[in-house]
Amino acid sequence: MTETKTLGDALPDEIARVTGLIPIYTSCGPVANIALALMRASLDQAMRALVSGDVLAMMESLVDLQGYSA
């Protein structure tokens, strides 16, 4: 059974998950620099959305962060 989360719970969880991917990407060396730059920009945008409380921006950030994997 899938746990239902509110946007206010899901976005911080996704921020934490993607932040945890940074060391993995960093260990790949220079080849991952572009991906790391995009990931950090997405994390910055997600944090701004979370702090502002802009629900639409939070939803967009959640979907964006869900696209990152290792």
N, C-alpha and C positions, 0 to 999 in steps of 0.2 A: 504494500500500500504506500502510495506517495504522500509525503507530508506536504500540506499546503502552507506556504509562507506568505506573509504580507510583503509588499514591496519594501517597506522599511526594514524588514529582517533579511530579505533575499539579497538586496544590493550590498550591504556590508559583508555578508557571507561571500558573495562573488568577488568583492574587492579583495578580501583576504585570500581567496583561492588563487586569483590571478597574481597577487603580490607574491605568493608562494612559488609561482612559476618563474619568477625573475632569476633566482639562482640557477635553475635548470638551463634557461636560455643563455645566461652569462657564461656557463661552463662550456658552451658550444664555441666560444671565441668570437672573433670579428664577424663571422658569417651571420651571426644572429643580431648584429647591431641595429639593423633596420627594424626587425621585429621588436626588439627591446624598446626602441624609440616610440614605435606605435603603441606598444603595451603601456608604457609610462604615460603617454598622452591620454590614452583611454582611462587609465586609473585617475589621472588628474581631473579629467572631465567628470568622471563618476563621483569623485569626492566633492567637486563643486556642486553637482546636481544634488547630492545628499545633503550638503550643508544648506543649500538654498531652499530645499523642500519642494522644488519644481517637479511635480509628479511626472510630467511628460519627459523631461530630461532624465529623470531617474529611470523610467522605463526604457528609454533609448540606451542609456548607459548599461543597464542590466543585460539587454540583448547583445550589445557590443561586447561586453566582457565574457559572455557565455560562448563567444566565438573563439576564445583563446584556449589552446590545449598544449600539452607537452608531447 
